[in-house]
Every structure is written in C-alpha cells, then in structure tokens.
Amino acid sequence: MDTIATTCRGRVRGRVRDGVAAYLGIPYAAAPFGAHRFRAPAPVEPWEGVRDALEFGSTAPQRPYRPPLDQLIPEVDILGEEYLNLNVWTPEPDDGPLPVMVWIHGGSLRNGSAAMPLYDGRAFARDGVVLVSINYRLGIEGFGVFPDAPDNRGLLDQIAALTWVRDNIAAFGGDPGAVTVCGESAGAVSVAALMTSPRAAGLFHRAILQSGPPQTVSRKEGAKAVHAMAKVLRVPATAEAFAGVARERLLDAQDEVVGRADPISGGPGFHIVVDDDVVPADPPLPSVDLLLGCNREEYRLWFVPSGVVDRVGGLTLRLALLKFRIPGRVARLYRATRPDAKPGVILGEIATDLLLRGPLNRLADSRPARTFLYEFAWRSPVLGLGACHALEIGFVFDNLRHGEALTGPGAPQPLADIMHRAWVDFVTSADPGWDAWDTRRPVMVFDDPSRGTVLSPRQEELQPWL
C-alpha cells in the first residue's frame, strides 16, 4: 500500500509493508553538481505533484573498499546526481509524535551510504522510533580542504539533513523536539563534531557514538590529502582546479592517495577540521545525554583479514611504540595479560585503547550531562574477526540477516534483541537500562550468553590513556 506525506518542498509517496512506511531517497539539499560542487549545501528546489520515494536515491561517488574488506563490507553504488538524500521509516498508522533517530553511516569519511541493507530502519519503526538515515558528501568533495571552498562540506550536509528533520519530520509522525543523532566509526566522529558545532545547536537532543571518538585536525593537517592528490593530478590544490577534473579521474587519484589508509594503522585520509565556524577551536562541553562505546577487538577488522596481525614482528611493534611515544612499560603491561599473544595482537590491542577506548573514557569523564558507556564483546567466527569494528551494527539494527558477512550465520538473536532494545530505550527515554557513568566507571558489556555491567573493566591497561 502506498502512502503520501507532505514536506516543505513537496509531497512524497512512500510504501507501507508490515505496518511500517518507508520513504526512500528524499532530497534534503540541491544536487552537489555544477555550481553547487565544492560549495555549502543549497536548498532543494520545490517540486509539483507527488514525488515517488519508493527506492533508494543515488549514493555519494566513491571507490569500493579494497580486498578483503570489499567482501566483509559490501558497498551499494547507485548512480545519479541527487545524492544528498535521506530515508525515513515510520510506523503506519503512526501514533505520533514519536522519538526520532538520525543515523550517520561510517566509512572513514570516504566510503559508505544510507542505502546499505544493514541500515534498514524497519526494526526501529516497529518499536516506535522514526528512523532517518542520510547520505552526505564523502572524500575530496566532502572533506577536502581548499583555500577557495568552505571547509567540512560533508558535515554541513549533515547539518542540512538535521535541519530537514527539524522542519519536516512531524509530517512523518516524528517529534522534532526528541531527536537522537547516532553514528558509527566516521559517523560517530561526525556526531562528536556536531555536538560542539554552533551550526547544529538545537537540532538534536541526544547522541550515540559507536566506535568513533571526538577527532578533529588543523586545516594544515586536513589539507595534506588535497596536496597529495594535486601532485597526482598535476593541478593546483584549489577547488576550482579540482572541479575541472573528471569525477572518475578524481576518484582514481583519491584511491591512489588514501585507499590503503585505515583508522587503526593510519595513513593519509580525510578529516573534520577546526575552522572556527562549523567546528570551533575551543568548544563548550556538550550538554546532551550521550550513549557511547566501542567493540572489544576493534583492530581485528583491519589486522586479521589482511594478514597484518601475522606480519607484525617484534621490531615493527617497537617502532610503532616509538612513533606514538608509548612507554615500554605500557607494552609490557599488555604482554603480561596476554603472554602467548603475537606482536600484531599486542599492537592491535594497544591501538584500540589508544585511539578508541581511551578517548571515549576521557569524554565520559569530562561531561556534565548523563553518559552511558558500553562495550561489545561477542566474537564473530568469520575469518577470526572476533569482536571487530562494525560487528555491532547488525545487532543495534536488529538486522542480523544483512550482517552475515561479518557475523556469519547463526549470530545470537537474543543479543540483538537486548542491544536493539537498549538503543530504542535510550532514544525514547535517555535510559538504555544500566547505570549512568560515575566514579565507579560502569560499562555495559554486550556478549552472549553472558552480559551485564562491569565496573572499571581492564582499568590497569586503560589508565595510561586517561
């Protein structure tokens, strides 16, 4: 059955199935082509009649992950110019106003889309939450730093999408005064920036960070990828010059410069930069209620399938410790609790705590508002991935069927039931079901068959990063 909703720019036709209405591919800003390329998002032109919102809209231009990640995180590539679009899942008939969750996908700010089947919002709508997922500009077009273009364009796209939610979500049964913004990996890094951005003030009221810490760099640091690509392309490092390069050639150069980088091992990439406009240099502490956490073995997504975990020897480990100025006593502490672990495992465990668990704990320690911390510990049997990066998403969305590339068949549905309910409860009431952060440092550990709150888990290892 079809259904129609009226937005500020025109009417859209969605489709109802099993009590959930889905409206897909609704544009929230003008297509970032022509005069709008490398510019801040512009309003979408109104349309006459009823616009079909029955299929996912186009996705941001990108190259797929390199093997073997391309098999573990399969991409969706939908061609078209109007890729600043979003999707809405809502109960039908709705009993509004209902709480809203806005999902910002991850992908190192250069990959991903809201059209991935893993992000289907039906389970949230089934349980009384209006789920909105958004696309935004990626890579050089979204986060390249140029002297003649606004910074953080991808983040400005996200703010434009949140503005659309404020102005239109009531037409879909949602409450614009009860919006939670949620992201994973680079999506969580984006959420952390939005929490401090004056441009996003008042657009959301709670936040969820999954496996992504607050992370910004200077404009000089952020421009390194642009300068490296300019050398490959043999053009000036300006938006005007890059706009004159065919998009496919631009993507080839981007893949050449940043394609091998990852959040754990590092390398040139794209970042949110401090620009004193969208992202202030000295932001106030955000006051929204916050749910945050990471997975027990984040590093294994990058270290295990690629074989890095086996290639890292003692010398490589020592050089990495020197590069990041990590004292030898810290490495000895990790070795003492893992006496049979390979050097690659030690390096990965340290990197996970240095880059994720430590910063998230520091954020929890610094906040005046209510904060809830979690750790996802269930271990996937696929390729020895363990409790790796991105594994929790299928559980959060109660969508294990579309997460089998990472989980394998037969992932525990009871764990998905519990974890999904915690997210629904936080979005609905700001209480996911365990104690808020305090001096005891309570952490909800999601595992199967055991799960529950642990006070100060692995505190001795965590202490160097606090």
N, C-alpha and C positions, 0 to 999 in steps of 0.2 A: 504494500500500500504506500502511495506517495503522500507527502505532507509538505506544507508550504510555511515558511517563516519570512518575516519582513525585516530586513536590515535597513540601516540608514542610507544605503546606496541602491537598494532594490530588493526584490523578492527572490528567494531561493527555494528550489524544490529538493527535498530530501526523501529518504525512503525508510519505511518502518519495517523492521523484522524482529520477531520475538520480543515485542514490547519496547524496542529501542529504535529511536530515529537517528539516522546518520546523515549528516550534511557534509559533503566532501569537496575539497578544492575551492573553498570560498576565498576570493581575493580580498586581502586586507590593505593592500597598497598597490600602487601602479607597478607594472612590469619594469624591472630594472634594466631596461634596454634603451638604446638611443640616448636621448637627453637625460634619462634617469640613471644611466650607468655610472657607477662610482660617485653617486650623489646620495644625500639623505633620502629616505623613502618618501614618496609623494602620495597624496590621496588617490584612490582608485576612482575612475570616472563612474558616475551612476549609470545604471542600465534600465532599459524599458522591459516591461513584461516580467516573466518568471525565468530566472536563470537555473539551469539544471546543476545540482550539486550532488550527483549520483556516482561519480567516480573521482578518484584522487586526482588532484591537479598536478601540474608539472613540478619537477624537483630541481633543486639548485645544481648547476653544472659542476661536475666533479669527476675524478677518476676513481675506479673501484680500489678497495684495499689490495695490496699486493699479496700473493700467495705466502702462507696458507690462510691468512686472515680472511681472504675473499670467500672461502668456503664456510668459515665459522661465523662471519658477519656478512651475509649476503645483502647486497645493495639493491635498491629499487631505482631504476633510471627511467623517468618519464619526461620526454622532450616537450619543450614549449617555453614561451616567454613569461607567462604569468605564474612564476613560481613563488611569489610572495603570497602564499595562500595558507589556509588553515582548515581544519576539520573539526566538526562538533558531533559528539554522541550525547544524546539526552533521552531520558525516559519518555515514552509516549503512551498514553497521555501523561503529561507532566503534572506534578503537584506543586510546582514552583512557589516561591523561589528556592532553588536548590543550590548547595555549595558547588563551586567550580574549581577544577584543577586544570592548569595550563601546563602541558608537557613540552619541554625543550630538549630535543634529541642531542646526543653526543656525537663524537666523530672527529676530535682534535681540531675543531673549527674548520675542517676541510672536507668532511665526509658526513653521510647520513641524510635522512629525510623523515618527514612525518608520515610518509606512505609505507613504511616498513610494517609488514603484518604483525610483528611483535608488539607494536604500539597501538593495536586495535583497542578502542576505548569502551567496548561493549560491557565488559565486566564492571567498570566504574559506573556506567549509566544504569546497569542492572541494580546496583547497590545504592542508587540515589545521588550520584555525583555527576555533574555535567563535565565531560572530559573534552578539552580542546587541545589539539596538537598542531604545532606550527612549523612551517618552513622559514628559513632565513638565508641570507646570502652567506656563502662559505668561501674559504680560501682567499685568494688575492682580491676578489671582488668584494668580499665582506669584511676582511680584516687586514688587507694590505695597507701599509702606512705610507701616504704620499704627501708631498708639500702642497698639492693643489686639489685635495679632496678631503671631506670630513673623515675623521678617524672613527673606528668602531662602528662601521656601517651595518654590520650584521647585528650588533647589539641595538642599534637604532631600529632595525627591522623588528626585533623582538619587542621593543617598547611600542612600536606602531601596532603590533599584534595585540599587546596587552591593552592599548587604548581602544582597539576594536572591541575587545571583550567588554571593557567598561561600558561602551556605548551601545552594544548590540546584544549582549548575552541574555538580557531579560526576555528577548523575543524567542529564545530557545529554552526558557524555563529556568535560567540560571540567575543567581543573585550577584550582581556586580559589587556588592559590599562584602562578599565572602569568597574571595579568590585566593587560591593557593597556587604558587608557581613552583614547578618541580622540574628538575633536570638531572641528567646522569652524565658523568665524565665532563666533556666540554660544555654540556648543557648545565651541569652543576656549577662550573666555573662562571658561566653566564649568569646564573641565578645569583651567585655571590656578588657579582658586579652590579646587578640590578638592585640588590638590597641596599647598596650605598649610592645609587645614582639619583641625583635630584630630578632627572627626567622621568624616572619611574615612580616617584613618590605618590602614594595613594592608589596605585594601580593594582596592588595585591596586598594581602593581609597576613599570609603565612607563607613559609617557604620550606622546600625539601631539597637537600643536596645529597645526591647519590654518587659517591666515588669521585668527587671533584671539590677541591679546596678553593678558597679565595686566592686568586692568582692574576696579577697584572704585571706589566713591564713598562719601561720607559718607551717613549716614541722612538728613540735611537735604537733600542734593542728590537722593538717591533718592526723597524724598517729593514732589518737585515735580510729578510726573505725577499723583499722587494728589490733590494740592490743586487742580490744574487741572481734573481730572475732577470733583471735588466741586463746583466752581463750575458746570460744565456741567449736572450732575445736580441741583444745588441741595439737596445733603445734606451733613451733616458729614463730614469727612475721617477717618472711622473704619471699621474692618472691619464693625462691627455695622450701620452705616448702609448700607454698600455691599452687604452681604449681603441687605438688604431690597429691592434694586433688581433687577428682572427681568434675567436674563442678557443678553438681546438688547439691551436699553437700555444695559447696562453696556458691551457691545462697541461699540455705536454711539458712546458717549461716548469710549471708548478710541481708536477710529479717528479721531474728530474732533481729539483732543488730540495723538496721537503718530503718526497714519497717514502723515504726509509725512516723518517723520524717517528718516535713514539713517546708517550708520556713518561715512561719509566727510563728508557735508555737515553732520551733526549735527542738532540739534533735540531737543525733549523726548522722553524714552524711558524704558525700564526698564533697571535696572542691578542688579548684585550689590553689596550694601552691606557695609561694615565694621560688624559687630555685636558683635565680641569674643566670639562664641560659635561660630557656624558659620565665620565669616571673621574671623580675628584682625587687629588693627591692625598688629602688628609680627611677622609670621610668620617662622619659620625658613626658610632656603633649602631647597627640596625636594630630596631625595636620589635620587629615582627617575631612571632613564635616560629621555632625552627626545629625541623627533624633532619638529622644528618648522620652519615656513616659511610662505611666502605666495606669491601669484601676482604676476607681473611688473607687471601693469597692473590691480590690484585696482579702482581707481576707475572703470574704464570701465563696469562693470555699472550704476552709478547715473548717471554723467555722459553716456553716449553715447545709449542708447535714449530717454532723457527729453529730450535736446537741450540739457542744461545745458552740455555742452562747447562748444557754439556760442554760448550766451547770455552766458558769462563774458567780459567785456571787460577792458581794462587797469585800469579803475577798480575793478571788482569784485575783481580779483586783488590790487591794492594794499590794499584794505580788508580782505581776508581775511588778508593778511600782517600787517597791523597788529593785527587781532583776536587772532591766535595768536602775536604778538610774534616774528615771523620776520624776521631782519635782511635788508635789501635785498641784501646780498652773497650770501645763500643763493639768492634768486630769480635773481640774475644768473648764478650758477653753473649752475642748471638751464637757463636760457636759452642759455648758451654751448654746452651739449652738445645743444641742440635748437633751432637758430637759426630754423627755419621753423615751430615749434610755435605753436598758438593759445594765448592766455592760459588757456583752460579746460584744456588739456592740461598746461600748467605747474603750474596749481593742483592738478590731479589727481595728478600725479607727486609733488609735494611732500606732499600729504595722505597718499598711500600710504606714503611713507617716514616721515612724522611719526607716523602712527597705527599702522603695522604693522611695516614693515621695521626701523625704529629700535628700537622696544620689544623685538622678538624678538631682535635682535642684542644688546641690553643684557642680556636674560635669559640668552642663551647665554654672555655674558662673565662673568656673576655666579655661575654654577653650579659646584658641586664635582663633580657627577656627569657621566657621559658624555652628550654632547649632539651631535646631528646636525642640520645646517641644510640646507634645500633651497629652491629657487626654481622655480616652474612657469612656463615661458616660451612654451609653444605658443600660437599666436594663432588664435582662432576667426574664421572668416569671417562669422559671423552678425551682421548689423547693425553691423559694425565693432567688435565687442566686444573683440577682441584677447585678451590673457591676463588676463581679468577675474576678479573674485571668483566663487567657487563652480565655476569651469570644471574644476578638477582632480578633482572628486568622482567623476565617471563613470570616470576613469582609475584612481583609487585602488580603486574597487569592481569594476574590470574589467567595467563595465556601460554601455558607450558607447551601446547601443541606447536606454536610457532617459534619456540625457543629451543627445539630439539637439536639444532646444530651445535649448541653449547652444552645442553644438559644431557643429551641422549634420550632414548625412550625410557618411560617409566620413572621420570622425576617425581618426587613425593608431592602429590596433590594436597595433603594436609598442611604442608609447609606453605604452599601457595595460598591456601585458604586463610591461614593465620597472618601471613605477611600482607596480603592484599587488604585484609580487614584492618590491619594497623594503619595503613595509608588512608583508607576510607575514613577511619575514626579520627585521624589527625586532621584531614581536610574538613571534616564535619564539625568536630568539637575541640580541636587542638589538643587532643589527648589520645596518643596511639596505644595506651594500655600498659605503660610502665612508668617508673618514677622519672621525674624531670631531673636534669643534671644538677648536681650539688657537689659538696666537698667529698662525698663518697664515690663519685665518678661512676654512676650506674650505667651499664651498657647492656642493651637487649641483644643477646646472641641468637640469631636465627639459624637453627640447624635441624636435622631430622635423624633420629626420632627425638633427641633431646633439644630443648630450647629454654631460655629463661634469662633473667637478669643476672649479670656478673658485675661485681664491684671491682673497679680498677684492674681490668684484665691485662696481664703481662706488663704491669706497671714498671718493673725494673728495666725492661727493654725500651719502654716508651719514654722514660724520664729524660734521656739525652735530647729528645726532640721538643721538650716543653719549655 
